[in-house]
Amino acid sequence: MTISIWRYSHLTLAISSFVFILLASVTGIILAFEPILEQSQPYKMADLEEVSLGETVTVFKDAYPEVIELEVDANEFVLASVITEEGESLSGYFNPKTAVFLGEKPEPSKFFQFVTNLHRSLFLKSTGRFLVGFCSFILFLISISGAVLVLQRQRGFKKFFAKIVNENFSQYWHVVLGRWSLIPIIIITVTGVYLSLEKFNVFPEDKTSHNVDYESIAAMPILAENDFPAFQGVKLSELSSVEFPFSDVVEDYYTVKLEDRAFLVNQFTGEILSEVQSPFTAILSNLSIQLHTGKGSIVWSLILAVATINILFFIYSGFVMTFKRRQARIKNKFTRNSSTYVILVGSENGSTLVFANALKEQLIASGHSVFLSELNKYATYKNVEHVIVMTSTYGEGEAPVNANNFLKLLSTTSQQKNYSFSVVGFGSLAYPEFCKFAFDVDASLQQQGNHQLLPVFTINDKSFSSFEQWVSLWSNAAGVTIAVPSSSLDVKPKQLKEFKVVSITAAKDNPDDTFKLALKPHKRLQYTSGDLLAIYPKGDYQERLYSIGKLQDTIHLSVKLHEHGLGSGFLNALRKDDSLYARIIENKNFHFPKKSDRVVMISNGTGILPFLGMLDQNTKNIPTYLYCGLRNQQSFALYENELNASLSNGHLTKLHLALSQEQGKVYVQDLLMRDADFIFETLSLGGIFMACGSLKMYQGVLEGLKTICKMNKVDFESFKHLVRSDCY
Ligand SMILES: Cc1cc2nc3c(=O)[nH]c(=O)nc-3n(C[C@H](O)[C@H](O)[C@H](O)COP(=O)(O)O)c2cc1C
């Protein structure tokens, strides 16, 4: 399969370094807990922002005859070395406000030392340090290429954090966690590389040193330490360390080190004798240590730990995705010029190719010569009679990566003779442009003068059930006997939710064998009218979809009972309080518009149900007109109450009924023609048309709209985007 350069880089870098990254991540996660454990010790006695150096030096000098050094560590614990009145030397943690000794500094943990060595150098000294630094750099490149892949997938910076449809566990979480961990991982890797380079002395050495003019050092006027301006201006939070003078000779001074500078202070007068700025490399080094290790901050340590745990997940999910894609390889038994059937595939993540391979195998098994290829490899096919295009859609209705050049190739490649073709679109109803690329391919193939054997067939969410339906339609139309084995493709439904039957009417009481069913999800679920309920009557891959009407926070379905209907039979057998397991499929393309000047709803039969829900939701009273096709008054009785309620509260502006058995074969498309002026006015206004019901009715509606446009001398193509459908 063709893959983009970014995906190729992301994958190659990840595969080549995953062992090292795995080791560095596991050790990194353990090390992230070191600062957390340190911080939990009880040695933080004061807010160091509020304690001045002058104050602390004074209390220490008052408390101990000799003070050697004071230090503030990353946890903001104050460490000191002093000699007591009894002549004992004491070093460890002290209270900076009272100079009281709190406890000795514990020996560094052997375990953490071991893990640190493994993390830094894998116990391989310089070679190990180099390898770890190099892998840090590779992980940086992996993060950048990953970020570019997310940008490509989301189509731009603005949508970087936009919602992602959860179609596949590994892919979904790889992207979601990747986005959130990007910044911490970039920080970890950049600082890791910096710290490694530092160990190899890549950065210039600090050659700055203090320069004291000993000739002019004075011992007068004497000031108390607390009054030294140089000490008063320094808060302990800025201090790294202060060395005390070892004697009361005037040439001995205080050496104060802050993060960004160091200075020497006359022990009698408090005058600054010399001051040097810390080199930029030292500041960077300090910052890198803090950012890389999380030292001094529990929150940052936890962020680092979570980001590093995510790296482990990326290794796992990345491998799962790669393995799935590799399963989808193309191998041909017949050449492109010897085959009568050509299957062309457009696939970004390989799942469509799995379906195409299964179809190819079956066609070959039934004695046909088949050539399978990617859409971007479209070429001349000497003996082709029929082309099957199976393609997914990506981005916002765009081609998948291995098909993005197809439309151009199609217009520049001429075949010796025309062929017939069928297009199968693989997509997801969760995207507004459902299977759009498949429709684009279909239109272009027709434009080239090829014969369309079947209209575009769309498959939502890799449904094997739908694919089976298409295979059966196609084999009838093509006069070929095949059946695709389910074993390689039937994916058992996942993440089914429990629903309880709230009410159900009896099909036998209705002249059309139609019944209504109300369901309540066991747990809270997000759904709206127009979404689909997928049920699995046999508990296997076989799926049946029903359009939902949401009324009073309950799922309403209207179902026609078919004699051997798998789904309708199963639902009809349910009784009040029974449970069933199903899932909701978001059908973004068929939601009631949030904003519109006018909405025209067109339904026949049970297709009215989602509209009942949408009318219930139309609290803004958007002018809405319903053209509803049913058999007779009795059929209408099933929905009469809801429709009357909508008419009286203004949610429905006007109802047009087409009762085919009572008004002499009148269908909704006839009513549209009757109201041609109103329909054209609605199109011109940019109003939305929504159709739900049989495909035959939908085709009739489209024909009607085309005729009305023709009557008004405009091209229907420019209004096509106003029509939304959910027909079966
Ligand atoms: C980022 C992204 C964008 C998608 N955009 C669309 C879309 O615009 N229309 C659509 O019908 N399906 C869309 N899909 C769904 C895919 O077309 C669908 O999952 C398909 O089965 C994937 O097949 P493949 O694995 O062969 O590429 C999108 C999927 C992803 C991950």
Ligand as a Chemical Component Dictionary entry (heavy atoms), coordinates in Angstrom:
data_LIG
# 
_chem_comp.id                   LIG 
_chem_comp.type                 NON-POLYMER 
_chem_comp.pdbx_formal_charge   0 
_chem_comp.three_letter_code    LIG 
# 
loop_
_chem_comp_atom.comp_id 
_chem_comp_atom.atom_id 
_chem_comp_atom.alt_atom_id 
_chem_comp_atom.type_symbol 
_chem_comp_atom.charge 
_chem_comp_atom.model_Cartn_x 
_chem_comp_atom.model_Cartn_y 
_chem_comp_atom.model_Cartn_z 
_chem_comp_atom.pdbx_ordinal 
LIG C1  C1  C 0 -9.698  11.145 9.694  1  
LIG C2  C2  C 0 -10.832 10.407 9.066  2  
LIG C3  C3  C 0 -11.677 11.079 8.213  3  
LIG C4  C4  C 0 -12.761 10.418 7.622  4  
LIG N1  N1  N 0 -13.595 11.118 6.820  5  
LIG C5  C5  C 0 -14.683 10.491 6.288  6  
LIG C6  C6  C 0 -15.600 11.209 5.462  7  
LIG O1  O1  O 0 -15.458 12.395 5.189  8  
LIG N2  N2  N 0 -16.661 10.524 4.955  9  
LIG C7  C7  C 0 -16.876 9.200  5.230  10 
LIG O2  O2  O 0 -17.859 8.648  4.765  11 
LIG N3  N3  N 0 -16.014 8.503  6.009  12 
LIG C8  C8  C 0 -14.924 9.109  6.546  13 
LIG N4  N4  N 0 -14.051 8.406  7.340  14 
LIG C9  C9  C 0 -14.318 6.974  7.617  15 
LIG C10 C10 C 0 -13.534 6.029  6.711  16 
LIG O3  O3  O 0 -13.768 6.270  5.353  17 
LIG C11 C11 C 0 -13.945 4.593  7.055  18 
LIG O4  O4  O 0 -13.551 4.315  8.374  19 
LIG C12 C12 C 0 -13.381 3.552  6.122  20 
LIG O5  O5  O 0 -13.993 2.308  6.403  21 
LIG C13 C13 C 0 -11.876 3.412  6.293  22 
LIG O6  O6  O 0 -11.386 2.521  5.326  23 
LIG P1  P1  P 0 -9.825  2.250  5.115  24 
LIG O7  O7  O 0 -9.314  1.628  6.374  25 
LIG O8  O8  O 0 -9.745  1.319  3.970  26 
LIG O9  O9  O 0 -9.164  3.534  4.806  27 
LIG C14 C14 C 0 -12.968 9.044  7.904  28 
LIG C15 C15 C 0 -12.104 8.366  8.762  29 
LIG C16 C16 C 0 -11.048 9.032  9.357  30 
LIG C17 C17 C 0 -10.141 8.265  10.276 31 
# 
loop_
_chem_comp_bond.comp_id 
_chem_comp_bond.atom_id_1 
_chem_comp_bond.atom_id_2 
_chem_comp_bond.value_order 
_chem_comp_bond.pdbx_ordinal 
LIG C1  C2  SING 1  
LIG C2  C3  SING 2  
LIG C2  C16 DOUB 3  
LIG C3  C4  DOUB 4  
LIG C4  N1  SING 5  
LIG C4  C14 SING 6  
LIG N1  C5  DOUB 7  
LIG C5  C6  SING 8  
LIG C5  C8  SING 9  
LIG C6  O1  DOUB 10 
LIG C6  N2  SING 11 
LIG N2  C7  SING 12 
LIG C7  O2  DOUB 13 
LIG C7  N3  SING 14 
LIG N3  C8  DOUB 15 
LIG C8  N4  SING 16 
LIG N4  C9  SING 17 
LIG N4  C14 SING 18 
LIG C9  C10 SING 19 
LIG C10 O3  SING 20 
LIG C10 C11 SING 21 
LIG C11 O4  SING 22 
LIG C11 C12 SING 23 
LIG C12 O5  SING 24 
LIG C12 C13 SING 25 
LIG C13 O6  SING 26 
LIG O6  P1  SING 27 
LIG P1  O7  DOUB 28 
LIG P1  O8  SING 29 
LIG P1  O9  SING 30 
LIG C14 C15 DOUB 31 
LIG C15 C16 SING 32 
LIG C16 C17 SING 33 
# 
